[in-house]
Amino acid sequence: MQREQLADFLRRRREAIRPAEAGIAAGPRRRAVGLRREEVAMLAGMSVDYVVRLEQGRSSQPSIQLLTALARALRLSEDERAHLFHLAGHQPPPADGVARLARAGLVRMLDLLGDTPAMVISDLGEVLAQSRMSILLTGDHTGLTGDRRYLIYRWFTEPGVRAVHPPAEQERHSRQLVADLRAVVGRRSKDPLVTGLLARLREASADFRTRWDAHEVGVRRADRKTLVHPRVGGMLMDCETLVTPDLGQQLVVLTPADDDARERLDLLRVLGVEEFPGQPASAAFAQLSG
């Protein structure tokens, strides 16, 4: 373990991240350009004291789980994540062992979109990055692990997940999710990550098996759907999708489709600012929906 180099790397990466990139409101009186230590601790789910000791070169060797959480909190690229693991004396886990990272260019586009609900997702439906407004609208999905990372797995194994859409739209979403996965399997038929997910889905859900055997194929580029929020109700939203050339990641942008949805979204934005000043959006949504 290279304590001094690890400490320097973590400190410099923390100072390089703007609060907005991590879903944290900067506030008018903020002096720090990057994240504070307590904000990194909160995002990574560890104590502030441990973050301080890491940055001062006084810590014990961090576990792989802690390093993974730090890499996510600090928005490290794949090369930076590997470097972090090497400095801490660990071999980096294989790419499918941790949450994939959103492309830097797509994350910058999220920043430019401001208060617009938007997210970066993988071709398997794993949320890799979200804007603050996206988290207020649908919750923070970037920290999920295992098969729960994938929307299609949650959709077919956790009935409560479907409540985000009204019952009249749920059948259409079921078909679209399966058709999306069918297209991915066609492109990545030799990828064990994809084939493993497919096998586990077939085993876990009879509904999924029936739909899969229908062999519908399709990739969503644009859509109109209703999102139901526990505090402000249903909102009709237009969904536009920008797909990377390799089809591996998508930038999904949601905009209100009518005046009623626009007013409800504005109300949600105000609730997030007024009721939870200075809190990360993930904490705000947890209280809004609780």
Protein Blocks (a to p, Z undefined) as FASTA:
>chain_A
ZZklmmmmmmmmmmmpcfklnopaebjmbmblbdcfklmmmmnopafklmmmmmnopacc
ddfklmmmmmmmnopafklmmmmmmmnopacddfklpccdddfklmmmmmmnomaccddd
dfkopafbdcfklmmmnopaklggcjllpmklmmmmmmklmmmpcfklmmmmmmmmmmmm
mmmmmmmmmbmklmmmmmmmmmmpmklmmmmmnopacddfbdcdddddfklopadddddd
dddfklmaccdddddfbfklmmmmmmmmmmmmmmmghiafklmmmmmmZZ
